[in-house]
Amino acid sequence: MRGSYIERIQKLSEKLSDPNLAVRARKMDSNTFSRNRKMSLKDILLCCLSKKGLTTALELRNYFKQKGDLYMEISKQGYLQQRKRLNPEVFSYLNDEYLADFYHSSEPKLWNGFLLLAIDGSKAEIPNSVENRERFGKSNNQHSELGQIRALVSGMYDILNQFYLDIEISHISTNETELAKKNLNHLKRMNIKQPVLVIFDRGYPSMEFVDFLETEKINYLFRLSSNDYKFERNNMVSTDEAVILRHTHQRLEKIRKRHPDRFEHMKEKVSTHTRIMTSILPSGKELALMTNLPFEISQKELEDLYYHRWEIEKKYHTLKNKMKFESVTGKSTIYVDQDFRAQVLVYNMIQDIRKEADDKVSVKGREKNCRYPMRTNENIAIGLFKEQMIKLILEKDAERRRQLLFELQAEMEEHILPQRKLPGKERKKNISNKYKNNQKSSF
């Protein structure tokens, strides 16, 4: 639908000016943002969203300059004090509101009738402070006895529609499946009606988590590690068959200790029925997948589908290295939550415009008989949007905003790259510098 993102950005601009948003922006038992201040709630939210990883003083200067205020009336200290009163959940709420019209329409792309999601965790670098060390913990390695301060981030990503639906931030030692449950429970808050199929990597397919997914009527596709359900896999007579996972005393005892609320239910259930597929990769290693999808969907289809999970890995790379996701405003814990959630909303807005630009670029590429499918340059698209974002959101005239957005899309379409399908290779640890001469940031 041409230009549908324009309506979503228009509604977001209106939502930022809604007086009722202050209720969502307050912490519990607080009346913050009820009085007129030098910097309004809308200004604070926009300054968070337009963050470019600069010093706080420069972020404020650039914001007010783009807004058209020649004199910055608030100090860095005053701004940071206001930020400490801001509820980070307001950005998740704005993200839900932004995506609501899309997912409640006929626009979403589906795979065999399913909304295709990927959930995965990632360690994120955060500022080294006593508060963050206590809240998020540290990640030790052989090079550091003190450990580096890291948070565990769990993202839920829509593979075909290229949106982040949810992000959870927690202590580095948190179990990834517990964060995945929070991601999936967020679907209820979004009132998602489409059937859901979620792809998980190794580390997720515990019997308790499978039972959670079945209880919530969520379809799944797991990759199994070499030690997962070895007894059942050793007794398989083909590479794709229905398998019964017995709820043995040993398995139930682990569930009783970790999830007593689910123990009795699984004890009465006796077993879990699932489907396991095995094949040999070109590297000689085994690929084992587990799903509750019917046999009408072939093993080959599901093997090909599993590799779509890599999209969420690429998007973590985008957030961290192209959007300066880990460049947090300050050392306080609340800034971590605010900045991470704010940049997910910005990412969705950029991808919304970029999807339409990619469609046009792809058509032009086919008309020119290009050897490879063409797409827009993501890094430059991010830079172009960051450059124009404040002007776009603050523009009062809807028709003028529409024109600015079309101009932005057209500029994105000028910077294109071929989509080459490279042969799969064994993953290697990257030992190169984070900042490369041929991959400079766009802002």
C-alpha positions as CSV (number, residue, x, y, z in Angstrom):
1,M,0.0,0.0,0.0
2,R,1.8,3.1,-1.2
3,G,2.7,5.6,1.5
4,S,0.9,3.7,4.3
5,Y,3.9,4.5,6.5
6,I,3.0,8.2,6.2
7,E,-0.2,7.7,8.1
8,R,1.7,5.8,10.8
9,I,4.2,8.6,11.2
10,Q,1.4,11.1,11.2
11,K,-0.4,9.3,14.0
12,L,2.9,9.0,16.0
13,S,3.4,12.8,15.7
14,E,-0.1,13.4,17.0
15,K,0.4,10.9,19.8
16,L,3.5,12.7,21.0
17,S,1.4,15.8,21.4
18,D,-1.5,14.0,23.2
19,P,-1.8,15.4,26.8
20,N,-2.9,11.9,28.0
21,L,0.6,10.5,27.0
22,A,1.9,12.0,30.3
23,V,0.1,9.2,32.2
24,R,2.1,6.6,30.3
25,A,5.3,8.6,30.7
26,R,5.1,8.8,34.5
27,K,6.6,6.4,36.9
28,M,4.1,4.8,39.3
29,D,2.8,7.1,42.0
30,S,4.1,10.2,40.4
31,N,2.6,13.4,38.9
32,T,5.6,14.2,36.7
33,F,5.0,16.1,33.5
34,S,1.8,17.7,34.8
35,R,3.3,21.3,34.8
36,N,4.7,23.4,32.0
37,R,8.5,23.3,32.0
38,K,11.3,24.7,29.9
39,M,11.4,21.3,28.1
40,S,8.1,19.7,27.5
41,L,7.4,15.9,27.5
42,K,7.3,15.9,23.7
43,D,10.7,17.6,23.6
44,I,12.2,15.0,26.0
45,L,10.7,12.1,24.0
46,L,11.9,13.5,20.7
47,C,15.4,14.2,22.1
48,C,15.6,10.5,23.2
49,L,14.4,9.2,19.8
50,S,16.7,11.4,17.8
51,K,19.8,10.4,19.8
52,K,22.9,10.0,17.7
53,G,25.4,8.8,20.3
54,L,26.9,12.3,20.9
55,T,27.6,14.0,24.2
56,T,24.4,15.1,26.0
57,A,25.2,18.8,25.5
58,L,25.6,18.3,21.8
59,E,22.4,16.2,21.6
60,L,20.5,19.0,23.2
61,R,22.1,21.7,21.1
62,N,21.3,19.8,17.9
63,Y,17.8,19.1,18.9
64,F,16.9,22.7,19.7
65,K,18.7,23.9,16.6
66,Q,16.7,21.6,14.3
67,K,13.6,22.5,16.2
68,G,14.3,26.2,15.4
69,D,15.0,27.4,18.9
70,L,18.1,29.5,18.7
71,Y,18.6,29.5,22.4
72,M,18.7,26.3,24.5
73,E,16.9,27.1,27.7
74,I,17.6,23.9,29.6
75,S,20.9,22.8,31.1
76,K,22.3,19.3,30.6
77,Q,21.7,18.6,34.3
78,G,18.1,19.7,34.1
79,Y,17.5,17.5,31.1
80,L,19.0,14.4,32.7
81,Q,16.9,15.0,35.9
82,Q,13.8,15.1,33.7
83,R,14.9,11.9,32.0
84,K,15.2,10.1,35.4
85,R,11.5,10.8,35.9
86,L,10.6,9.3,32.5
87,N,9.1,5.8,32.5
88,P,11.0,3.7,29.8
89,E,7.8,1.8,29.1
90,V,6.4,4.8,27.3
91,F,8.6,3.9,24.3
92,S,7.3,0.4,24.2
93,Y,3.8,1.9,24.3
94,L,4.5,4.2,21.4
95,N,6.0,1.3,19.5
96,D,2.8,-0.7,20.0
97,E,0.7,2.2,18.9
98,Y,2.9,2.7,15.8
99,L,2.5,-0.9,14.7
100,A,-1.1,-1.3,15.7
101,D,-2.6,-0.2,12.4
102,F,-0.2,-2.3,10.4
103,Y,-0.9,-5.6,12.2
104,H,-4.7,-4.9,12.4
105,S,-4.8,-4.5,8.6
106,S,-4.3,-6.8,5.6
107,E,-0.7,-5.5,5.1
108,P,1.4,-8.0,7.0
109,K,3.1,-10.7,4.9
110,L,2.5,-14.2,6.2
111,W,4.2,-17.6,5.7
112,N,1.6,-20.3,5.0
113,G,-0.9,-18.2,7.0
114,F,1.5,-17.6,9.9
115,L,3.1,-14.5,11.2
116,L,6.8,-15.5,11.1
117,L,8.7,-14.4,14.2
118,A,12.2,-15.0,15.5
119,I,13.2,-14.6,19.2
120,D,16.8,-14.5,20.2
121,G,18.9,-13.1,23.0
122,S,22.1,-10.9,22.7
123,K,24.5,-9.4,25.2
124,A,24.6,-5.6,25.0
125,E,27.4,-3.3,26.2
126,I,26.2,-0.7,28.8
127,P,28.0,2.0,30.8
128,N,30.3,0.8,33.6
129,S,28.8,2.1,36.8
130,V,28.1,0.6,40.3
131,E,24.3,0.9,39.6
132,N,24.5,-0.9,36.3
133,R,26.8,-3.6,37.7
134,E,24.2,-4.3,40.4
135,R,21.3,-4.2,38.0
136,F,22.7,-6.1,35.0
137,G,25.7,-8.0,36.2
138,K,29.0,-8.6,34.5
139,S,30.2,-10.8,31.7
140,N,33.6,-12.4,32.6
141,N,36.2,-13.7,30.2
142,Q,39.8,-14.9,30.2
143,H,41.0,-11.3,29.6
144,S,39.3,-9.6,32.6
145,E,38.8,-10.7,36.2
146,L,36.5,-7.8,36.9
147,G,34.2,-8.5,34.0
148,Q,32.6,-6.2,31.5
149,I,29.1,-4.7,32.3
150,R,26.6,-6.3,30.0
151,A,22.8,-6.5,29.8
152,L,20.9,-9.4,28.3
153,V,18.5,-8.3,25.5
154,S,15.8,-10.5,24.1
155,G,14.2,-9.3,20.9
156,M,11.1,-10.5,19.0
157,Y,11.5,-9.8,15.3
158,D,9.0,-10.2,12.5
159,I,11.1,-11.7,9.8
160,L,8.9,-11.0,6.7
161,N,7.7,-7.6,7.8
162,Q,11.0,-6.4,9.3
163,F,9.6,-5.0,12.5
164,Y,10.8,-5.4,16.1
165,L,7.6,-6.2,18.0
166,D,9.2,-6.3,21.5
167,I,12.4,-6.0,23.3
168,E,13.2,-7.1,26.9
169,I,16.2,-6.0,28.9
170,S,17.4,-7.9,32.0
171,H,20.3,-9.2,34.1
172,I,23.1,-11.0,32.1
173,S,22.4,-14.2,34.0
174,T,18.7,-14.3,33.2
175,N,17.4,-17.4,31.5
176,E,16.7,-16.6,27.9
177,T,13.5,-18.7,27.8
178,E,12.0,-16.5,30.6
179,L,12.6,-13.4,28.6
180,A,11.2,-15.1,25.5
181,K,8.0,-15.7,27.5
182,K,7.8,-12.0,28.2
183,N,8.3,-11.3,24.5
184,L,5.5,-13.7,23.6
185,N,3.1,-12.4,26.3
186,H,3.6,-9.0,24.6
187,L,1.7,-10.3,21.6
188,K,-1.5,-10.2,23.8
189,R,-0.8,-6.5,24.6
190,M,-0.5,-5.8,20.9
191,N,-3.8,-7.8,20.3
192,I,-2.1,-9.8,17.5
193,K,-4.8,-11.9,15.8
194,Q,-2.8,-13.8,13.1
195,P,-1.5,-17.3,13.9
196,V,2.1,-17.1,15.0
197,L,5.1,-19.3,14.2
198,V,8.3,-18.6,16.1
199,I,11.8,-19.8,15.2
200,F,14.3,-20.4,18.0
201,D,18.0,-21.4,18.0
202,R,19.6,-23.9,20.2
203,G,19.3,-23.2,24.0
204,Y,15.5,-22.7,24.0
205,P,13.8,-26.1,23.5
206,S,13.3,-27.2,27.1
207,M,10.3,-29.4,27.8
208,E,8.8,-26.8,30.1
209,F,9.1,-24.1,27.4
210,V,7.5,-26.3,24.8
211,D,4.6,-26.9,27.2
212,F,4.3,-23.1,27.6
213,L,4.1,-22.6,23.8
214,E,1.5,-25.3,23.4
215,T,-0.6,-23.8,26.2
216,E,-0.4,-20.4,24.5
217,K,-1.3,-22.0,21.2
218,I,2.0,-20.8,19.6
219,N,3.6,-22.8,16.8
220,Y,7.4,-23.3,17.1
221,L,10.5,-24.4,15.2
222,F,13.5,-25.1,17.3
223,R,17.0,-26.1,16.4
224,L,18.2,-28.8,18.8
225,S,21.7,-29.1,20.3
226,S,23.5,-32.4,20.2
227,N,22.3,-33.3,23.7
228,D,18.6,-32.4,23.4
229,Y,16.3,-35.4,23.6
230,K,19.1,-37.9,22.6
231,F,17.0,-41.0,23.7
232,E,14.1,-40.1,21.4
233,R,16.4,-39.2,18.5
234,N,18.4,-42.4,18.8
235,N,15.2,-44.4,18.5
236,M,14.0,-42.6,15.3
237,V,13.9,-44.9,12.2
238,S,13.6,-42.0,9.7
239,T,14.8,-38.5,9.3
240,D,11.4,-36.9,9.9
241,E,8.9,-38.4,12.3
242,A,6.4,-37.9,15.1
243,V,8.1,-38.3,18.5
244,I,6.7,-38.7,22.0
245,L,8.7,-37.0,24.7
246,R,8.0,-38.8,28.0
247,H,7.7,-36.8,31.1
248,T,10.1,-39.0,33.1
249,H,10.8,-38.5,36.8
250,Q,14.2,-37.1,36.0
251,R,12.8,-34.5,33.6
252,L,9.9,-33.6,35.9
253,E,12.2,-33.1,38.9
254,K,14.1,-30.3,37.0
255,I,10.8,-28.7,36.2
256,R,9.6,-29.0,39.8
257,K,12.6,-27.1,41.1
258,R,12.6,-24.4,38.4
259,H,8.9,-24.1,37.5
260,P,6.7,-25.5,40.3
261,D,3.7,-23.7,38.9
262,R,3.9,-25.9,35.7
263,F,5.1,-29.2,37.4
264,E,1.6,-30.5,38.3
265,H,0.2,-29.8,34.9
266,M,3.0,-31.6,33.1
267,K,2.9,-34.5,35.6
268,E,-0.8,-35.1,34.6
269,K,0.0,-34.6,30.9
270,V,2.4,-37.6,31.0
271,S,4.1,-36.8,27.6
272,T,4.5,-34.2,24.9
273,H,3.9,-35.0,21.2
274,T,6.2,-33.3,18.7
275,R,8.0,-33.7,15.4
276,I,11.8,-34.1,15.0
277,M,13.8,-33.9,11.7
278,T,17.4,-34.6,11.2
279,S,19.8,-34.0,8.2
280,I,23.5,-33.6,7.6
281,L,24.9,-30.1,6.7
282,P,27.6,-29.6,4.1
283,S,30.1,-29.2,6.9
284,G,29.3,-32.7,8.0
285,K,27.5,-31.6,11.2
286,E,23.9,-32.7,12.0
287,L,21.0,-30.3,11.8
288,A,18.2,-31.4,14.1
289,L,14.9,-29.4,14.2
290,M,11.8,-29.8,16.3
291,T,8.3,-28.4,15.5
292,N,4.6,-28.8,16.2
293,L,3.8,-28.1,12.5
294,P,2.0,-30.8,10.5
295,F,3.6,-33.2,8.0
296,E,1.9,-31.4,5.2
297,I,4.8,-28.9,5.5
298,S,7.8,-30.8,4.2
299,Q,11.1,-31.3,6.0
300,K,12.9,-29.4,3.2
301,E,10.5,-26.4,3.6
302,L,11.2,-26.3,7.4
303,E,15.0,-26.6,6.9
304,D,14.9,-23.7,4.5
305,L,12.6,-21.8,6.9
306,Y,15.0,-22.2,9.8
307,Y,17.7,-20.2,8.1
308,H,15.4,-17.2,8.0
309,R,16.2,-16.9,11.8
310,W,19.5,-15.3,10.8
311,E,17.6,-12.1,10.0
312,I,17.3,-11.3,13.8
313,E,21.1,-11.7,14.1
314,K,21.6,-9.2,11.3
315,K,19.2,-6.8,12.9
316,Y,21.1,-6.9,16.2
317,H,24.1,-5.9,14.1
318,T,22.1,-3.0,12.7
319,L,21.0,-1.8,16.2
320,K,24.4,-2.1,17.7
321,N,26.7,-1.0,15.0
322,K,24.6,1.3,12.7
323,M,22.2,2.9,15.2
324,K,24.6,3.2,18.2
325,F,22.1,1.2,20.3
326,E,24.8,0.7,23.0
327,S,25.8,4.3,23.2
328,V,23.7,5.1,26.3
329,T,23.0,8.7,27.4
330,G,24.5,8.3,30.9
331,K,25.5,5.8,33.6
332,S,22.2,5.6,35.3
333,T,20.3,2.3,34.8
334,I,17.1,4.0,33.7
335,Y,18.9,5.5,30.6
336,V,19.7,2.0,29.4
337,D,16.0,1.0,29.4
338,Q,15.0,4.3,27.8
339,D,17.6,4.4,25.0
340,F,17.2,0.7,24.1
341,R,13.5,0.9,23.8
342,A,13.5,4.3,22.0
343,Q,15.9,3.1,19.3
344,V,13.7,0.1,18.6
345,L,10.9,2.4,17.7
346,V,13.2,4.5,15.5
347,Y,14.4,1.3,13.8
348,N,10.8,0.4,13.0
349,M,10.1,3.8,11.5
350,I,13.2,3.6,9.3
351,Q,12.4,0.1,8.1
352,D,8.8,1.1,7.4
353,I,10.0,3.7,4.9
354,R,12.8,1.5,3.6
355,K,10.5,-1.4,2.8
356,E,8.6,0.8,0.3
357,A,11.8,2.2,-1.1
358,D,13.1,-1.4,-1.5
359,D,10.0,-2.4,-3.4
360,K,10.6,0.4,-5.9
361,V,14.3,-0.3,-6.2
362,S,13.7,-4.0,-6.7
363,V,11.3,-3.3,-9.6
364,K,13.7,-0.9,-11.2
365,G,16.5,-3.5,-10.9
366,R,14.4,-6.1,-12.7
367,E,13.5,-3.6,-15.5
368,K,17.2,-2.9,-16.0
369,N,18.0,-6.7,-16.0
370,C,20.4,-6.3,-13.1
371,R,22.3,-9.5,-12.3
372,Y,21.3,-9.4,-8.6
373,P,18.2,-8.1,-6.8
374,M,18.7,-4.6,-5.6
375,R,17.9,-3.0,-2.2
376,T,18.6,0.3,-0.5
377,N,21.7,0.9,1.6
378,E,20.6,0.4,5.2
379,N,23.4,2.4,6.8
380,I,22.7,5.4,4.6
381,A,19.0,5.1,5.1
382,I,19.5,5.3,8.8
383,G,21.7,8.4,8.5
384,L,19.2,10.1,6.2
385,F,16.3,9.4,8.6
386,K,18.2,10.6,11.6
387,E,19.1,13.8,9.8
388,Q,15.4,14.5,9.0
389,M,13.6,12.9,11.9
390,I,13.0,16.0,14.1
391,K,11.8,18.1,11.2
392,L,9.4,15.3,10.1
393,I,7.8,14.8,13.5
394,L,7.5,18.4,14.4
395,E,6.1,19.5,11.0
396,K,2.5,20.7,11.7
397,D,1.2,20.6,8.1
398,A,0.2,17.1,7.2
399,E,0.6,17.6,3.5
400,R,4.1,19.2,3.9
401,R,5.1,16.2,6.1
402,R,3.9,13.8,3.3
403,Q,6.0,15.6,0.8
404,L,9.1,15.5,3.1
405,L,8.6,11.8,3.6
406,F,8.3,11.1,-0.2
407,E,11.5,13.1,-0.7
408,L,13.2,11.1,2.0
409,Q,12.1,7.8,0.4
410,A,13.3,9.0,-3.0
411,E,16.7,9.9,-1.5
412,M,17.0,6.5,0.1
413,E,16.3,4.9,-3.4
414,E,19.4,6.7,-4.8
415,H,21.7,4.6,-2.6
416,I,21.4,1.0,-3.5
417,L,23.3,-2.3,-3.1
418,P,23.0,-5.7,-4.8
419,Q,21.7,-8.7,-2.7
420,R,24.2,-11.4,-3.4
421,K,23.6,-14.9,-2.2
422,L,27.0,-16.0,-0.8
423,P,27.8,-19.7,-0.1
424,G,27.4,-20.7,3.5
425,K,30.6,-20.9,5.6
426,E,31.5,-22.0,9.1
427,R,31.1,-19.1,11.5
428,K,34.4,-17.6,12.7
429,K,35.2,-15.3,15.6
430,N,35.6,-11.7,14.3
431,I,39.0,-10.3,15.5
432,S,38.9,-7.2,13.3
433,N,38.5,-3.7,14.7
434,K,35.0,-2.5,15.4
435,Y,35.5,0.7,13.4
436,K,36.6,0.0,9.8
437,N,37.8,2.4,7.2
438,N,35.3,1.1,4.6
439,Q,32.2,1.0,6.9
440,K,31.9,4.4,8.3
441,S,28.8,5.4,10.3
442,S,26.2,7.5,8.5
443,F,25.8,9.9,11.4
